[in-house]
């Protein structure tokens, strides 16, 4: 067993024990409709466990604000990499994904850290 797969298992187990349920709405952008002036979206929802924490002062920058939240989810719990197009639902509150960071080992994603704004 490689180090990356061991870390994935540890991350998944830890987040499953400590995290709460969140809904990740993966948004796929479709085609532009010139008649309506809008772009179609396909939304796929998946419920996973995630750990939420506050953003610390060192992480605040031009993009991340002091009142944003950080959500850590195990990479093995979802089938695709989250993006800033996606939305997160936590206790019936919709959050926008501001930034996505991937923690990797040997080119294998271990966890995704999503910076959220409601």
C-alpha positions in Angstrom: 0.0 0.0 0.0 1.4 3.4 -1.0 1.7 6.4 1.3 -0.9 8.3 -0.7 -3.5 5.6 -0.3 -2.8 5.3 3.4 -3.2 9.1 3.8 -6.5 8.9 1.8 -7.9 6.3 4.2 -6.8 8.2 7.3 -8.3 11.5 5.9 -11.6 9.8 5.0 -11.8 8.1 8.4 -11.0 11.2 10.4 -13.4 13.5 8.5 -16.1 10.8 8.7 -15.8 10.8 12.5 -15.3 14.5 13.1 -17.2 16.1 10.2 -20.9 16.9 9.6 -23.1 16.3 6.6 -22.8 18.9 3.8 -24.3 18.8 0.3 -21.9 19.5 -2.5 -23.7 20.7 -5.6 -21.5 20.2 -8.6 -22.4 22.6 -11.4 -21.6 21.9 -15.0 -22.1 24.9 -17.3 -24.0 24.2 -20.5 -24.6 26.2 -23.6 -25.5 29.8 -24.0 -29.1 30.5 -25.1 -29.2 33.8 -27.1 -33.0 33.9 -26.9 -33.1 34.0 -23.1 -29.6 35.5 -22.6 -28.7 32.8 -20.1 -26.4 29.8 -19.8 -27.9 26.4 -18.9 -26.5 24.5 -15.9 -26.6 20.9 -14.8 -26.5 20.5 -11.1 -25.5 17.2 -9.4 -25.9 17.0 -5.6 -23.9 14.7 -3.4 -23.9 14.5 0.4 -20.5 14.0 2.1 -18.9 14.6 5.4 -16.8 17.8 5.9 -15.0 19.7 8.7 -15.8 23.4 8.9 -13.5 26.0 10.5 -13.0 29.7 10.4 -10.4 31.3 8.2 -7.3 32.4 10.1 -5.7 35.8 9.7 -2.8 34.5 7.7 -5.2 33.2 5.0 -6.9 36.5 4.5 -6.0 38.1 1.2 -7.5 39.9 -1.8 -9.8 36.9 -2.5 -10.4 35.4 1.0 -12.1 37.5 3.6 -11.9 37.3 7.4 -15.5 36.1 7.8 -15.2 33.3 5.2 -15.2 29.6 6.3 -12.9 26.7 5.4 -14.4 23.3 4.5 -12.2 20.2 4.4 -13.5 17.2 2.6 -11.8 13.9 1.8 -10.9 13.6 -1.9 -11.9 10.0 -1.9 -15.5 10.9 -1.0 -16.2 12.6 -4.3 -15.6 11.7 -7.9 -14.4 15.0 -9.3 -12.4 18.0 -8.2 -14.6 20.8 -6.8 -14.5 24.2 -8.5 -15.5 27.8 -7.9 -18.6 27.1 -10.0 -19.9 24.6 -7.3 -22.1 25.4 -4.3 -22.1 24.0 -0.8 -25.2 23.6 1.3 -24.6 23.5 5.1 -27.6 23.5 7.4 -29.9 24.9 4.6 -27.5 27.8 3.9 -26.0 28.0 0.4 -22.3 28.9 0.3 -20.3 30.0 -2.7 -16.9 28.4 -3.3 -14.3 31.2 -3.4 -11.1 29.1 -3.7 -10.2 25.4 -3.8 -6.9 24.0 -2.5 -5.8 20.4 -3.0 -3.5 18.6 -0.6 -1.7 16.0 -2.5 0.8 13.2 -1.9 2.6 11.6 -4.9 0.1 13.3 -7.3 -2.8 11.8 -5.5 -5.4 14.1 -3.9 -5.8 13.5 -0.2 -8.2 16.3 0.8 -9.8 19.4 -0.7 -9.9 22.6 1.2 -12.7 24.9 0.1 -13.0 28.5 1.1 -16.7 29.4 1.4 -18.7 32.6 1.5 -22.4 32.8 2.3 
